Amino acid sequence: MASSKVKETAQQEVEQPVELPPARYVVRQFIQSETYSADRDILTALLDEGQLYTPAEVQAIINKFKNQEAL
């Protein structure tokens, strides 16, 4: 009976998916990406070379820049 309980516990641990943090990339990878080819100038101007970004962060920066009011 104890053996059965150990197997159940092991199966429960295996079935739970592991949540990984989102992938982060350097600025150069975004600039060279075809996905962001239309926004390369924006990325070059607004992103810091020494920092890592997720695609969601980069898209938010692009959207914020495009939606701000011109001065």
C-alpha positions in Angstrom: 0.0 0.0 0.0 2.8 2.4 0.8 4.3 1.6 -2.6 1.1 2.6 -4.3 1.0 5.9 -2.6 4.6 6.7 -3.7 3.7 6.0 -7.3 0.7 8.3 -7.1 2.8 11.1 -5.7 5.4 10.6 -8.4 2.8 10.7 -11.1 1.3 13.9 -9.7 4.7 15.6 -9.7 5.3 14.6 -13.3 1.9 15.8 -14.5 2.3 19.4 -13.3 3.7 21.6 -16.1 6.7 23.7 -15.3 6.2 27.4 -16.1 9.3 28.9 -17.6 10.0 32.7 -17.6 9.5 34.3 -21.0 12.6 34.3 -23.3 14.6 37.5 -23.3 16.8 38.8 -26.1 19.4 41.4 -26.7 18.6 44.4 -28.9 20.6 43.2 -31.8 18.4 40.1 -32.1 15.3 42.2 -32.4 16.9 44.6 -34.9 17.9 41.6 -37.1 14.5 39.9 -36.8 12.2 40.1 -39.8 9.3 40.5 -37.4 10.5 43.9 -36.4 12.0 45.0 -39.8 9.5 47.9 -40.2 10.4 49.2 -36.7 14.2 48.9 -36.7 14.7 52.6 -36.4 12.4 52.8 -33.4 14.1 49.9 -31.7 17.6 51.4 -32.4 16.5 54.7 -30.8 14.6 53.4 -27.8 16.1 50.2 -26.6 19.3 50.0 -24.4 22.1 47.9 -25.8 23.0 46.3 -22.5 19.5 45.3 -21.5 17.5 42.1 -22.3 13.9 42.4 -23.5 11.0 40.0 -24.0 9.0 40.3 -27.3 6.0 41.6 -25.3 8.1 44.3 -23.8 9.5 45.4 -27.2 6.0 45.4 -28.7 4.7 47.6 -25.8 7.6 50.0 -26.4 6.8 50.2 -30.1 3.1 50.7 -29.5 3.7 53.4 -26.9 6.0 55.2 -29.3 3.6 55.0 -32.3 0.6 56.1 -30.2 2.1 59.1 -28.5 1.1 62.5 -29.6 3.6 64.4 -31.8 5.0 67.5 -30.3 
